[in-house]
């Protein structure tokens, strides 16, 4: 599923479980990857998923996810052409007259923890 910033011809796309990610997608290029850490067909919020996460399949899923993230980071750091291509594609998706507007609107934060 593409994660594109909202625009006049592109309404905000819902991302299951990652609603706060939508705010960052307008500012940064984001890669969303999912990895299997439980058996196929297991409900995410169930005792079966919790049990599987502590078994070898959970450790293997976490290990594969970590390896994939590290290899992606190494590739991005060591390949300036890939970074330039990703930035150009993201800038093209944003468009020339894109301005960021928070989905929360232009208002004061609901809680002021710094008082």
Secondary structure, 3 states (H helix, E strand, C coil): CCCCCCECCECCCCCCCCCCHHHHHCCCCCCCCCCCCCCCCCCCCCHHHHHHHCCHHHHHHHHHHHHHHHHHHHHHHHCHHHHHHHHHHHHHHHCCCCCCCCCCCCCCCCCCCCC
